[in-house]
Amino acid sequence: MTSQSEKYAESGRYKDSLIWFMLFILSEGPLHGYDIIKRIKELTMNQWKPAAGSIYPLLNYMKEQGLIEVASVEEGVRGGKKIVYRLTDKGWAEFRSLLIRKANMYMSFISRIMCRSIIALRENGYKSDADQLCNTLRQWLENSMNALPSVCSNESRC
């Protein structure tokens, strides 16, 4: 059974990850809540579509924390208004901090899980699946290495 403190910790990790994801999306330009939801769905290849009940309270929280601000308000949209948000200087600082921390964590996780999974597949009679995974990783690495010079230059854009 999950303790109350474990539930809060899980909730905090979820909130931290969703804030990071929303800061990343807003780093690409100002958006309103529904477009943020659509962008998350797109970036996760339709694997995750957070509920409006998660996004809008978090946008309010981020605004209260000074991470985002209202860029514009469009009245009369489906009986309400469309609020477009953008990052503040504090939001950019938080995005940079989270990006470095999350990038290191995810790179370590992907490296470990891929290596251990390939070994496990081979040891359990799934050599062709392991080989396919290796080929997929090689292609991803090749594409990443080809993109790095332009991404890491001053005129980069992915």
C-alpha positions as CSV (number, residue, x, y, z in Angstrom):
1,M,0.0,0.0,0.0
2,T,1.3,3.5,-0.9
3,S,1.8,5.8,2.0
4,Q,0.6,9.4,1.9
5,S,4.1,10.8,1.7
6,E,4.9,8.5,-1.2
7,K,1.7,9.7,-3.0
8,Y,2.9,13.3,-2.5
9,A,6.4,12.4,-3.8
10,E,4.9,10.8,-6.9
11,S,2.6,13.8,-7.4
12,G,5.6,16.1,-7.0
13,R,7.6,14.1,-9.6
14,Y,4.7,14.2,-12.0
15,K,4.2,17.9,-11.5
16,D,7.9,18.6,-11.9
17,S,8.0,16.6,-15.2
18,L,4.9,18.3,-16.5
19,I,6.2,21.7,-15.6
20,W,9.5,20.9,-17.4
21,F,7.5,19.7,-20.4
22,M,5.3,22.8,-20.4
23,L,8.4,25.1,-20.1
24,F,10.0,23.3,-23.0
25,I,6.9,23.8,-25.1
26,L,6.6,27.4,-24.2
27,S,10.3,27.9,-25.0
28,E,9.3,27.3,-28.6
29,G,6.9,30.3,-28.4
30,P,3.7,31.5,-26.7
31,L,0.7,29.2,-26.6
32,H,-2.6,28.8,-24.9
33,G,-3.5,25.8,-22.8
34,Y,-5.3,23.7,-25.4
35,D,-2.3,24.1,-27.8
36,I,0.0,22.9,-25.0
37,I,-2.1,19.8,-24.5
38,K,-2.0,19.1,-28.3
39,R,1.8,19.7,-28.4
40,I,2.4,17.2,-25.5
41,K,0.3,14.7,-27.4
42,E,2.3,15.3,-30.6
43,L,5.7,15.2,-28.8
44,T,4.8,11.9,-27.1
45,M,3.6,10.3,-30.4
46,N,0.0,10.2,-29.1
47,Q,1.0,8.3,-26.0
48,W,0.1,11.0,-23.5
49,K,-2.6,13.6,-23.6
50,P,-2.8,15.3,-20.2
51,A,-6.2,16.4,-19.1
52,A,-7.2,20.0,-19.1
53,G,-7.8,19.5,-15.3
54,S,-4.0,19.0,-15.0
55,I,-2.8,21.7,-17.4
56,Y,-4.9,24.7,-16.5
57,P,-4.3,24.5,-12.7
58,L,-0.6,24.0,-13.5
59,L,-0.6,27.1,-15.8
60,N,-2.1,29.1,-12.9
61,Y,0.6,27.7,-10.5
62,M,3.3,28.5,-13.0
63,K,1.9,32.0,-13.4
64,E,1.8,32.5,-9.6
65,Q,5.4,31.3,-9.3
66,G,6.5,33.9,-11.9
67,L,7.5,31.3,-14.5
68,I,5.1,32.4,-17.2
69,E,3.0,35.4,-17.9
70,V,0.0,36.2,-20.1
71,A,1.1,37.2,-23.6
72,S,-2.4,38.0,-24.8
73,V,-6.1,37.3,-24.1
74,E,-8.6,36.7,-26.9
75,E,-12.2,37.3,-25.7
76,G,-15.3,35.5,-27.0
77,V,-13.7,32.2,-27.8
78,R,-16.4,29.5,-27.4
79,G,-18.1,31.5,-24.7
80,G,-14.9,32.2,-22.8
81,K,-11.5,33.5,-23.5
82,K,-8.2,32.2,-24.9
83,I,-5.2,33.0,-22.8
84,V,-1.8,32.8,-24.4
85,Y,1.2,32.3,-22.1
86,R,4.9,32.9,-22.6
87,L,8.0,32.3,-20.5
88,T,9.3,35.0,-18.1
89,D,13.0,35.5,-17.3
90,K,12.4,33.4,-14.2
91,G,10.7,30.7,-16.5
92,W,13.7,30.7,-18.8
93,A,16.0,30.2,-15.8
94,E,13.9,27.3,-14.5
95,F,13.7,25.8,-17.9
96,R,17.5,25.8,-18.3
97,S,18.0,24.3,-14.8
98,L,15.4,21.6,-15.4
99,L,16.7,20.9,-18.9
100,I,20.2,20.2,-17.7
101,R,19.0,18.0,-14.8
102,K,16.4,16.1,-16.9
103,A,18.8,15.6,-19.9
104,N,21.4,14.0,-17.7
105,M,18.8,11.8,-16.0
106,Y,17.2,10.7,-19.3
107,M,20.5,10.1,-21.1
108,S,21.7,7.9,-18.2
109,F,18.4,6.1,-18.1
110,I,18.2,5.4,-21.8
111,S,21.9,4.3,-21.9
112,R,21.4,1.8,-19.0
113,I,18.0,0.5,-20.1
114,M,19.0,0.0,-23.7
115,C,22.3,-1.8,-22.9
116,R,20.7,-4.0,-20.3
117,S,17.7,-4.7,-22.5
118,I,19.8,-5.7,-25.4
119,I,21.8,-8.1,-23.3
120,A,18.7,-9.6,-21.7
121,L,17.1,-10.1,-25.2
122,R,20.2,-11.9,-26.4
123,E,20.5,-14.0,-23.3
124,N,16.8,-15.1,-23.6
125,G,16.7,-16.1,-27.2
126,Y,15.6,-12.9,-28.8
127,K,18.8,-12.1,-30.8
128,S,16.9,-10.7,-33.8
129,D,15.0,-8.3,-31.6
130,A,18.2,-7.3,-29.9
131,D,19.8,-6.7,-33.3
132,Q,16.8,-4.7,-34.5
133,L,17.1,-2.5,-31.3
134,C,20.8,-2.1,-31.9
135,N,20.1,-1.0,-35.5
136,T,17.4,1.5,-34.3
137,L,19.9,2.9,-31.8
138,R,22.7,3.2,-34.3
139,Q,20.4,5.1,-36.7
140,W,19.3,7.4,-33.9
141,L,22.9,8.0,-32.9
142,E,23.9,8.6,-36.5
143,N,21.0,11.1,-37.0
144,S,21.9,12.8,-33.7
145,M,25.6,13.0,-34.6
146,N,24.7,14.5,-38.0
147,A,22.4,17.1,-36.3
148,L,24.9,18.1,-33.6
149,P,27.1,20.4,-35.7
150,S,24.2,22.6,-36.8
151,V,22.4,22.3,-33.4
152,C,25.5,23.2,-31.5
153,S,26.4,26.2,-33.7
154,N,25.1,29.6,-33.1
155,E,22.7,29.5,-36.1
156,S,21.0,26.2,-35.0
157,R,17.4,25.2,-35.5
158,C,16.2,21.6,-35.4
